[in-house]
Amino acid sequence: MNQEGQVTTERQEHVLLIGLDRVAKRNAFDKAMLNALALAYAELEHDNELRCGVLFAHGEHFTAGLELTQFASSLGRFDYPDGAIDPLGLHGPRLTKPIISAVQGICLTIGIELMLATDIRIAASNARFAQIEIKRGLFPFGGATIRLPHQVGWGNAMRYLLTGDEFNAAEALRIGFVQEVVEPGQQLTRAAELAQVVSAQAPLGVRTTLKSARLAITEGQEAATQQFLPDLQQIMQSEDIKEGIQSFIERRQANFKGR
């Protein structure tokens, strides 16, 4: 019996935990799970109380990739529900809040590309990665060819994109694909801890940091430099900058409101 995929969401203060849940199929993506994930990203984006997300997976594995039979007629462009946000960050408005991924077990194809669209990545030591589209007559069309060379270097990216070979968590850490490796079962805990740290910072500053860094990558250093002053002027008019200065004077932790 085919289990239709779903996505769980759980709030922990200003953090939204987003869980892939199709355990019986090693969390292979069907249309239902991909659409649910896009809607969870929209929830994170549009709820002003939420400041950071954590993408994780239930069960032993992150994802076995796309269930290709479900996507044969729509490969390369997914038809998300109205108001959803593409979790691959390729089409339509992109998530403007940070998201951290926590990965264990098998992570294939779209799993790697979802990770590349997140901002910080934590892997369990038992994680196994492979971008195997070329073994199926395809090529990576969810962002790996764009982001992996930039994030891990050309040679490291081509080593795995052009062979489809599997690599482990230690190799992922070596090339900079993941930022931390933890014991199996601790990946979600560690990711949630980091998300709490991020969510305690000034939300406007966090989102503008993401915006500036992405602009530098997509449009170049000069474009990002030109945006410094306009963005800074907006932040200087916020309540959060006043709270930040006052907390510094009073030698206490700031209590930011995101406005």
N, C-alpha and C positions, 0 to 999 in steps of 0.2 A: 504493500500500500504506500502510495506516494505521500509524504508529509509536506504540506505546503509551508514554505518558509515564512518566518515572522521575525520581528525585531522587538526586543524588550527595551523599555526605557525606565530609568530610575533616577530620581533627583537626590543629590546629596549636597544640601545647601545651594551654592551657585553652580554646581557641576551636574551635567547630565551624562549618565552612563548609558551607552547605546550598545545593546548586545545582539549579535547575530544568533539566530536560533532556528537551525534546521539540523539538529544534531544527528538524526538518523541518516542523513545524507552527507555527513562531514561538512555541514554548513555550505554545501554547494548552492550557488545562487540560482533560484528560479525568479520569475518576474515578480512574484508576490514579495519576496524578501528584498529584492533590489528597490522596489517601489516603497516598501515600508522604511527602508534605510533612508531614502531620499526625503521622506516625510519627517523622519526623526531629525535629520539635519535642519529641516525648515523649522521645526520646533525649537531647536537650539538657537537658530538665527534670530527668530522673531520674539522670543520671550526675554524681556528685559532683565528678568531675575537670573537668567542663566548667563554665565560668563566663559565657560570652558566645557568641552565635551571629552568623553573617553569612548573610543571605539574598541570593543572587545568581542569575544565569541564564547558562547556556551559550549560545553563539551571538551573533548580532547584536542580538537583541531580548529584552527582559525577559519579556513575555507579551502575546499578542494577546487575552487574556481567557479566558472560559469557552467551551468548545465546547458550545453550548446544546443541541444534539441529544442529548448524553449526560446532561444534567441536567433534561430536561423534566419528569420525574415527581418530582423532589426539590429543585426550586428553593426557596431560602429556608432549607432545613435539610438539611445534608449528613450522610450516614450514614458516619461515620468508623469505622475498625476499633477494636476494644476496646483501651483503654489509650492511644489517640491523643489529641493535644491540638489543638483547633481553631486553625489558624494565623491565623484572622480574629479570634480572641479574643472570640467572641460567645456560644458555647455550651459549657457544662462548665467544668472548671478551666482557668484561663488560665496561660500560660507565666509563671513568676515570675523568670526570668533575662532580662537585656537582650539585644536582638537588633538588629543594624544591617543595613539593606538597601542594596544596591548595584545601580543600575539603569542600563540603556543601551537605546537604540533605542525601539521601540514599547512602551508600557505602558498597557494598556487595562483598564477595569472592575475585575475582581478584583485586578489588579496594583496599582492605586492603593489598594484596600482592604487588601491585604496590607501595603503600605507604611505605611498609617495605623496598623496594628497593631504596627509596629516602633517602636523608640525613637529611632533616629538614622537619617537617610536621606541617602545620597550618590548623586548623579546624574552620569552622563556628559553632556557638553555637547550630545550628539546625541539625548538622551532626548526623547520626545514622549508626552504624557499626554492621555487623554480618558476621561471617564466617560460612555459612550454608551448606557446602558441605555434612556433615554427615546427614543432613535432606533429601538429595537427593540420598543417597546410595553411596556417594563418600567420599573422604577425601581431605583436602587442598593440592594441588599438585603444587602450584605456589610459594612456599617459606615460607608460614606461619608457618609450623611445624619446620622449621629451624630457622627462624629469630625472631618470636614472643617470644618464651621462653627466648632467649638471651636478647631481648630489653625490655621486661616488667616483666621478672621473670617467673619461672616455674608455680607457682600457679595461677598468673594472666592470663597467656596464656592458661592453661588448663581449667580455669573457663569458657572461651568462645570457645575454640577450641572443647572441649568435649561436650558442650551443644548446640552450635549453637545459643545461646541467643544473643539478640541485646544489645548493650551498646551505651551510648550517648557520647557527646563531653566531658562533665565533667568527666565521668569515663575514657575516653581515656586520658585525661590530668592527672588524678590521677595515672594511671598505667605507664605513660611515653610513651604511644603510639604516642601522639601528643605533641608538645612543646609549642604551644600557642592556645588559643581559642579566637576568635574575633566575633564581631557582624556579622550576615548574610549579605553577600554582600561585606564585607571587607577582606575576606580571600585571594583573589587574590592580592589586593592592598598590604596587609602586606607581602605576600610571595614575591612579586616583589621588595618591599623595601629591604627585607633581601638579595635577589639575587643581588641587586645593591651593597650592602655592601660587599658581598662575591666577586663579580667581580672586586671590587676596590683593592683587596688584590693581592699579588704576585701570578700569575697563577701557576708557577712552585711549589711554596710552598704549595698552596692549593691542587694541584693534588697529591703531595707527601704526604701530611697529610692524604688524603683519602687512598692512597695506603698503608701507614704504618698502619693505623687503621684497614683496611680490612685484611691485612696480619696477624696482631695479632689475629684477630677473627678466620680466616680460618686455619692458620698454627701454631699459638701460639706465646707467648711473645718472646721466644728465637729467632724465625725466624725473627720477626719484629726488634728485637734488632740488629741482625746481619746485617740488611739492612740499619741501620742508617748511618754508615760511607760512604758506596758507594753512597747513595742518596745525602748525604750532600756534598760530593766532587763534584758531578755534579752541584748542586745548587751554590756552591762557585765559579764556573767558569762562571756563567750566568751574563748577563747584569743587570738583575733585582736585584741581591745582591748589585751591585755597586750603583744602583739607590736607593735602600733601605737605604744604609749607608749614601749616600749623602743627601737624604731627612731628615734623622735624624740630620745630622750636620747643615743643613740649616733650620731646624724646619718647614718643610712644608710637605704636603701630597705627598707621592710617586706617580710617574706616571709609572706604570709597563707596560712592553711590552710583557711579556711572553716568553722571550728568554734570 
